[in-house]
Amino acid sequence: MNRMPSHDRHAPANRRRVRRARSRTRSRGATIVEYALLLFLVLVVAAFSVKLLGNTTRQGVDHATMQFY
C-alpha cells in the first residue's frame, strides 16, 4: 500500500518550521521599563532644549525690550 507522506505538524522538522513561522509573526510589545526609559529620554531632551533655548529667548526679549527705550 502506497501512502502519501504525512504532513504531520508534530514531525520534528515541521515543528521547527512552525516555531520559526510563529516567532516571525508574533510581535512583542514594549515593557514598562522600555516605556520608562523612553519617557526619561524625552524629558532629558526637553530639559536640555528649555535650558538652551530659554537663555537665547531671554536675551532676545531683553534686546527687543531695550529697542523700545
Helices and strands as residue ranges (DSSP letters): H 12-25, H 32-68
